[in-house]
């Protein structure tokens, strides 16, 4: 990999990390303003997203030192756990949307 390719990957990671952090802040603010089961699920789901994001980066660094096969297995497991975290977050979000926008306004 040459320097320009590495820079592209670093830029992508920085943007992804920034977006992850912004959504986490939004989930915390939402939870503080409105404590419902939906916002609990959103917050827990996104905390898990952040944890799996950080652990995925660290595991990739560690597994990359072992072998390509170890790296691929680690990335596969990391992708599955992060996807499950996003599923929890999305479930909370859909519950919030359904409960908030299905209320009849007087």
URQUIWO-V945405 format. One record per residue. N is the residue number from 0. RES is the residue in three letters. PSI is psi in degrees with one decimal (none if undefined). Layout:
n | res | psi
N | RES | PSI
N | RES | PSI
//
This chain:
n | res | psi
0 | UNK | 132.2
1 | UNK | 174.8
2 | UNK | -38.6
3 | UNK | -34.7
4 | UNK | -41.9
5 | UNK | -39.9
6 | UNK | -40.8
7 | UNK | -44.3
8 | UNK | -39.9
9 | UNK | -42.9
10 | UNK | -43.7
11 | UNK | -42.5
12 | UNK | -39.4
13 | UNK | -45.5
14 | UNK | -43.6
15 | UNK | -43.3
16 | UNK | -40.7
17 | UNK | -45.0
18 | UNK | -41.1
19 | UNK | -43.7
20 | UNK | -42.2
21 | UNK | -43.1
22 | UNK | -36.5
23 | UNK | -44.3
24 | UNK | -43.3
25 | UNK | -40.3
26 | UNK | -38.6
27 | UNK | -45.0
28 | UNK | -44.4
29 | UNK | -44.3
30 | UNK | -41.3
31 | UNK | -40.2
32 | UNK | -30.3
33 | UNK | 105.4
34 | UNK | 97.6
35 | UNK | 173.8
36 | UNK | -35.7
37 | UNK | -44.3
38 | UNK | -30.1
39 | UNK | -47.6
40 | UNK | -41.2
41 | UNK | -48.8
42 | UNK | -47.4
43 | UNK | -44.7
44 | UNK | -43.5
45 | UNK | -28.9
46 | UNK | -39.9
47 | UNK | -37.4
48 | UNK | -47.1
49 | UNK | -44.7
50 | UNK | -43.5
51 | UNK | -29.8
52 | UNK | -49.9
53 | UNK | -45.6
54 | UNK | -33.4
55 | UNK | -40.4
56 | UNK | -45.5
57 | UNK | -41.0
58 | UNK | -38.7
59 | UNK | -39.7
60 | UNK | -46.5
61 | UNK | -47.6
62 | UNK | -30.9
63 | UNK | -23.7
64 | UNK | -19.9
65 | UNK | -74.3
66 | UNK | 167.1
67 | UNK | -40.0
68 | UNK | -43.2
69 | UNK | -41.3
70 | UNK | -44.0
71 | UNK | -41.6
72 | UNK | -44.4
73 | UNK | -42.4
74 | UNK | -36.8
75 | UNK | -47.1
76 | UNK | -41.4
77 | UNK | -42.1
78 | UNK | -41.1
79 | UNK | -46.9
80 | UNK | -37.1
81 | UNK | -37.2
82 | UNK | -39.3
83 | UNK | -37.2
84 | UNK | -43.1
85 | UNK | -34.6
86 | UNK | -41.8
87 | UNK | -46.2
88 | UNK | -47.2
89 | UNK | -36.1
90 | UNK | -44.9
91 | UNK | -39.9
92 | UNK | -42.4
93 | UNK | -37.4
94 | UNK | -43.2
95 | UNK | -45.9
96 | UNK | -44.3
97 | UNK | -44.6
98 | UNK | -34.6
99 | UNK | -35.8
100 | UNK | -0.2
101 | UNK | -1.6
102 | UNK | 136.6
103 | UNK | 129.1
104 | UNK | 135.0
105 | UNK | none
//
